Amino acid sequence: MRKVKVAAVQMSMSSSREENISKAEKLVREAAAEGANIVLLPELFETPYFCQERNYDYYSLAFEAKKDPAVIRMTELSRELNLVIPVSFFERARYLRYNSVAILDCGSFLGVYRKTHIPDDHFYQEKFYFSPGDTGFKVFKTTFGKIGVGICWDQWFPEAARCMALKGAELLFYPTAIGSEPILEVDSMPHWRRCMQGHSAANIIPVIAANRIGIESVEPSYENNHQKSSLKFYGSSFITDELGEIRASADRESEAVITTEFDLHEIEEERLSWGIFRDRRPEQYGIIAGLKD
């Protein structure tokens, strides 16, 4: 047996970076008290979701990976509590900015994944801030298993999940910041969940998703060209088993810590018995390029 207990943290964010980091620490400690080995925090939890508007001043929110305040605090916490913590942060890399996750393994800094797919939509204007990630999809060998991490918009792409599974990931983690669609006027939550449940089922791998909650509003000012808008983040963080069934779930409104335990050896045997990777035919998939409308 190779048992591991995973947790997803769901939280709201204030305008205070220190307050948000302290809240995240409190919730991580709650997860550790419940026996969690790997704890996932939401996307960009240090601040409100600044990508709702375009404002050059927000470029200054970024830090180099090992100098980011949340990365520093969570590195210490992961060492103290013997945890793996994927930490989402706004990364400064000379003249570029990335939406990134640092993987912290019991006090060790294992590296960074930079978000590959960058959205550009009403009130999710990430292309203004982030360059497309240049790390490729990565798998990190941690104390408690091999993990792959995608970030929010990455979660819609089956290729990302399959790449990480093929590289040996045993668990997939998705920190995210998603909520209302004021222009489209749709509730994307069920679709959001089903998409990741599909990644889980197709690859025989558990998926862990952590989202934020609360209403975040933009007030008119000269710096943002007098924009006024708001997003309501719908929480609904969840954990699937290896067949895509939801095993733990948070609601749309509450701060929460959810946990589930897995036996990675049993899942490996199940993945092998299904033959999904044995029967892949990648040499045939290229024919899609020849399809005509």
Sequence and secondary structure as in RCSB ss.txt:
>XXXX:A:sequence
MRKVKVAAVQMSMSSSREENISKAEKLVREAAAEGANIVLLPELFETPYFCQERNYDYYSLAFEAKKDPAVIRMT
ELSRELNLVIPVSFFERARYLRYNSVAILDCGSFLGVYRKTHIPDDHFYQEKFYFSPGDTGFKVFKTTFGKIGVG
ICWDQWFPEAARCMALKGAELLFYPTAIGSEPILEVDSMPHWRRCMQGHSAANIIPVIAANRIGIESVEPSYENN
HQKSSLKFYGSSFITDELGEIRASADRESEAVITTEFDLHEIEEERLSWGIFRDRRPEQYGIIAGLKD
>XXXX:A:secstr
  EEEEEEEEB   S HHHHHHHHHHHHHHHHHTT SEEE  TTTTSS GGGS  GGGGGG B GGG HHHHHHH
HHHHHHT EEEEEEEEEETTEEEEEEEEEETTEEEEEEE S   EETTEEGGGT    SS S EEEETTEEEEE 
 GGGGG HHHHHHHHHTT SEEEEE   B BTTTTB  HHHHHHHHHHHHHHHT  EEEE BEEEEEE   TTTT
T  EEEEEE   EEE TTS EEEE  SSS EEEEEEEEHHHHHHHHHHHTTTTT  HHHHGGGGG   
